[in-house]
Amino acid sequence: MGTYSRWFLPIFVLVAAVVLLRYSLLIEAEAAEVNLRYTLDAQQLGDYLHNNLQAPLALHDRAALDAALAGALRLNADAFMLRLDYPGGHLEAQRSQSPSLPAGSPRWFARLCARLGALRPITRDVQLTPTASLQLQFAPELALNRVWHTVSQQAAISAVNVGLIYALLAVLICSNRRMLARLGRATDRFQNGEHTVRMRVRGTLEARALATTFNNMAQEVEWLVDSLQNSRLLLGEQLEQTRCAQAELHAEKERIEVTLASIGDAVVTTDLAGRILSFNEVAQALTGWQAEQARGRELHHVFVLANNFGQHSLRKAMASIHAGGPVVKVGNQSLRHSGGGKFMVEYTAAAIREADGAVQGAVLVFRDVSENKQLIQQMSWQSNHDILTGLPNRAALAARFEHEIARARDGRYLMAVCLFDLDHFQQINQSLGQQLGDDILKQVASRLHEFAGQRHYVARLGGDEFVLLMPEQRDRAAIEQAMAALMAALACDYMCEGEAVPLSASVGVAIGSGRDDTSADHLLRHADQALYQAKITGRNKVHFFDAVQDEQVRTHHNRRTEVRNALRAGELRLYYQPKLDMRAGRIVGMEALLRWHHPLRGVVGPADFLPVVEHTDVIVDIGEWVLREALRQLQHWRHVAPDWVISVNIAARHFQRTDFVERLTAILAEHPGVPPSMLELEILESSALNDVGHVRAIMLACQALGIGFALDDFGTGYSSMSYLKRLPADILKIDQSFVRNMLVDRDDLHLVSAVIGLAKAFELGVIAEGVETVAHGALLMRLGCDLAQGFGIARPMPAAEVLPWIAAFDSAPAWQAATRLAPIAGLQARHPDDSGAGTAMATLLH
């Protein structure tokens, strides 16, 4: 068969794999179906005996019990033995002979079904009465026989199919073998030079197509061979001409290289784009670049001046020369060797012109002028300057800072210390690379240096931080005006390799007065604190240091850190307040309320610490912890109260995050035993004010998971019909401030009645907070609100106290009595002389 025969083995492996997979799934499916029937039959037999043995047991009729057990064995062929224990004795019903393994159902098949977790012997215990029990034992042999019968039939059919497939494959391979043999003979003749050979077009459709393709290819190759033979003479002549031209160019190149090598100075030539064309040996020695590496690179990448401003001057000089400018001579420049060394050089740059005077490139000639004195000066310069930008460094700034403070003290004028930090510079460094990041830092330094001029002093502290000292300032207004101009200059795009990179800066400003004893360290620290404020309030801003605000910021930061540490240390707890259906007299759920078990202050309520972190991501971490803890506790309570719903308050910053639904889904997946319908999220109506559409989308996505929503403290904010219409809430929560005073304040009573009416109009549930007395609950039921929570029912309690409280809970009789009172259809308008308390109580009693 040749090569094609090798396909039989992989085809066989593939077929075997498919068959194995199919019969694994078939056995699993058949075993599962039969196992289900086998299990249900066992369960039904147990239920049947449970019902039919009650009467004989009550009458102590042993004969009836024995007959019932024997009849049960006939009802279920899988039943193997029945054992009854009761106060009057013990009965057993067992088949006279154990069912043998049916023919055709091998033992390995039984073991396979057992490994699949199906068709195993079943023992079931049925408690008939407190003193009587029944044990049933079932054997799955008959069920195994049914599964084996189905599988063996399918196996026979599959074997026939596989045999037919291999027979057809053999026919196809024989046909292809004859076709390939014809093609091989024709190909051999063609390779041996018989370019006129052609195949006969006959046989199957594939054979005819192959013959036609071969004939077309042979005709095309024959034509190409003729064409190549005709072109050979022409190519020979052209090749000879090319060899002569190359020899002349090589000779000219050698003359130029000899000329450049004989010059004692370093020589570099460039084209109009600034890319290097030639590079002599002296230039290679001074720069550390080989000629092959340097050719094609831009000049400033190879001829690198260590001083940032020197590099800037070089670019300007070369641009002027390319434009036809005069010769440029520059001395005392520090050239950086690729190996890290440096040379003091002087260079001359001039244009290379054609015969008509047009500039076609530039030549740069430089020489090493290093001397000991220059090296000492360079070392001194480096100790007080930043290598990358050429600006003064921290050491130089410290000396200048003290000098300016002394001058400000003597002259009694203001001095501004401005600390700059580039916004999101780290992201630019990561996305564009450190080399481009360094280029941007150089451009920032150039702009600051240009702004500073001779009057001000600018330095680089490190990274993307710069300091600008502005002495002799008249007042704060002058400083603000100067900062506005500088911020506009820094906000312009930065050009990096021909692309514009947008970048902004944040500035913290501290103002020192000659009349105080402020030190350089204090001013820098104040500027750093002001810079921090500029960062956290939106970036791209100028922020002036304020001593009062600084104290507030530090206090707020310390408290926020304390709350974050409390979360990490496990000091936060969840308390639970029951929610009561007053009319039914049953607990319908709990509200999870956050408490802080402070090691010194004891139990601290959320109002004392959540406002500190509500505008930070700490509130998100706390919210996710509350969700996980509430779901964990709910899973623990499911065996006691499977229909409870726990409500959790969600902060606006947490709820409006773009990944809220994704994170909530992951948290729910961590607690698979808790249905999402048992979780209710409470949000303040103010959470939706900024973007109602976004909040609505989040609510709909959560409701698709099965989660309910309650609008908390409804009526205390900017409640409107449009919010109720657009927000798909399930429940309105009446704020406790209205409920608490509704018995003595008619206005609050009307507000409570109005909220209940709104809930009914929009077909929403309603629950009242702040129910402190039975009278509150009774009046709420008459107004149409049956759900309530408050101190009158129970105070928030730790999770460990919930179940004992539930066991001792007894619905108030007065609330049950109120269920028989007629509902209040409406409230009369208040008369100026009416007493709010008297009217409310009169309404309750009548």
Number of C-alpha atoms within 10 A of each C-alpha: 10 7 8 14 11 10 11 13 10 10 12 13 12 12 13 13 12 12 16 12 12 12 16 14 12 16 20 18 13 21 25 18 15 20 21 14 13 24 19 12 18 21 15 13 18 21 13 12 20 16 11 16 20 15 12 15 18 9 9 15 13 15 10 16 21 17 11 16 23 17 13 19 20 11 12 15 17 21 24 22 21 21 16 21 16 16 10 12 10 12 15 16 20 15 14 8 7 10 14 8 15 14 8 11 18 13 11 9 16 21 14 16 20 14 11 15 13 23 27 20 15 16 15 13 13 16 13 21 14 7 10 17 16 22 16 23 17 23 20 23 19 19 18 25 19 15 25 22 12 13 15 13 10 13 13 10 10 13 12 10 11 14 11 12 11 14 10 10 16 16 11 12 16 13 14 17 16 12 18 14 11 15 17 12 11 18 18 11 14 16 9 8 9 14 16 11 15 20 18 12 14 13 12 12 10 12 20 16 14 17 22 17 12 18 19 12 13 20 14 11 13 15 12 12 12 10 11 11 10 11 11 10 10 10 12 11 10 10 11 10 11 11 11 10 11 11 11 10 12 11 10 11 12 11 12 13 14 11 11 19 17 12 12 13 18 22 23 25 22 25 20 17 16 19 19 23 19 20 24 22 19 21 25 19 12 21 22 18 19 14 17 9 11 22 19 16 15 16 23 16 10 21 23 19 23 19 21 20 16 18 18 15 14 20 15 11 21 27 16 16 22 22 14 19 14 13 13 16 14 15 13 15 21 24 24 20 20 14 9 8 12 20 22 19 18 18 19 16 22 22 27 19 13 10 6 6 10 13 18 15 24 25 20 22 16 24 19 18 14 16 10 8 8 15 15 11 10 15 11 11 14 16 14 17 21 20 15 15 23 22 27 22 22 19 14 16 23 14 11 16 21 14 13 19 22 15 16 21 19 11 13 14 18 21 26 22 25 29 28 23 23 20 17 13 18 15 11 17 15 11 11 13 12 13 11 18 20 16 18 23 22 19 19 22 24 18 14 22 18 11 18 16 10 8 10 14 22 23 27 25 18 10 12 20 16 23 25 21 21 20 21 17 16 11 13 14 10 11 18 15 10 13 17 13 11 15 18 11 15 20 14 13 14 18 14 15 9 7 9 11 15 12 18 19 23 24 29 27 30 23 22 22 17 17 13 10 12 14 14 20 12 13 21 19 16 24 27 22 23 26 27 17 23 22 20 8 11 10 20 19 19 23 23 23 21 16 11 8 12 15 11 12 14 12 12 14 14 13 15 20 15 13 23 16 12 16 17 12 9 10 15 20 18 19 20 23 23 26 25 23 19 26 19 14 17 16 21 18 22 23 22 24 20 22 21 21 16 13 9 6 8 10 14 14 13 12 10 10 16 17 12 18 19 17 14 13 12 18 22 21 14 22 20 17 16 21 22 16 15 24 24 15 15 26 18 13 16 14 9 10 15 12 14 19 21 24 24 23 21 21 19 19 15 21 21 18 14 11 12 17 17 11 13 16 14 11 16 18 13 13 15 11 14 19 16 21 15 20 23 24 21 22 21 19 23 17 17 18 13 10 10 17 13 13 21 17 13 19 21 17 15 21 18 11 16 14 19 23 22 25 24 21 22 20 20 14 10 10 14 10 9 9 16 17 10 12 19 19 23 18 20 24 23 26 19 19 14 22 23 20 18 24 21 16 18 21 14 18 23 18 16 23 22 15 20 23 18 16 20 14 9 13 11 17 17 23 22 28 21 21 22 19 13 17 16 21 29 25 25 29 23 19 22 16 26 23 24 27 26 22 14 15 23 18 14 22 16 15 18 10 12 18 13 10 13 12 8 7 14 11 16 14 10 12 22 16 11 22 16 10 15 12 16 16 9 12 14 8 9 13 9 7 6 11 13 21 16 14 19 18 15 10 16 21 11 9
